[in-house]
Amino acid sequence: MAKKAKKLAKKAIQKVVEVLTPPAPKPKAKAKTPKESKIRNHLEKLRMQRRDAAIIWDEINDKDLNDEDLREIIRSHNFGTLLGEVSQ
């Protein structure tokens, strides 16, 4: 009788332990890392070839801006041709 009670107690403890253990952590997606800006990459390539791209690059180099903010800065400088080229 005592052995049976001991076995039941062990099983109950194991079940409680199983319930109380947190689930295994899921692998985190790269959502926390900012995605690479296509416009920023394009401007970086063009900055040595075009003066308007160099002006924008100097302004945005150390800032963390998304693509829409970059487009707005290009519009504010009236660089329409550059805006058309980097927005492709």
N, C-alpha and C positions, 0 to 999 in steps of 0.2 A: 504494500500500500504506500509506503513512504517513497519507494523508488518511483512509483507511478506519479505521485504528487510532485516529486522532484523534476521528473521529465516534463510534466505539464507546466511547472513553474519556469523551466528553462525555455520551453516553446513560447510561453507568454512573454517572457523577457525579450526573446529574439524578435517576436512580432512587434513589440513596442519599440524596440531599437530600430527595426526596419521602417516603421512609421515615422519615427522622429528624425531619422537621418535626412538631410536635405538632398534634393536631387542633384545629380552631377552637373557642374556648370557647363553651359552650352558654349561652344566656340563662338567668340564674338566676331561679328562681321566687320568689314572695314568701313562701317558707317561713321564711326567716330573720326576717322581720318578724313580730312577734306579731300574731295575728289579733285583731280588735276584739272585746271582750267584750260580749255582749248584755246581761248583767246589769248591768255597769258603766254602759252607756249608759242603761238603764232607770232605774237609781238616780240618775244625773245629772239626768234629766228630773224625777224625783219629789222630789228633795231640797228643792225650794222649796215643795212642796205638803204633804209629810208629814214629821212630826217623826222618825219611826223611820228613814225613808230618809236624812234629814239626819245622824242620828247615825252610821249606817253609812258614809255618804259621807265624813264627817270622818275616820273611822278608816282608810278605804282609799284616800283621795285620792292620796297620794304613793307608794303601794305598787304593785308589779307582781304582781298576783294573777290566777290563772285563775278560771274560773266556779265550779269546785268549792270553791276556797278561799273565795270570796265567799259561797257558800251556807252554808259552815260558820260563818263569822263571823255571818251573819244568824241561824242556828240558835242560836249561843252567846248571843245577846242575846234569845232567845225572841220574835223578831218573825215569828211564823208567817204572819200575813196578808201581810206584806211579802214573805216567802219565796214564798208562793203566787202573788203578783202578778208578781214578777220572773222566776219560773221558767216562766211560760207560754210 
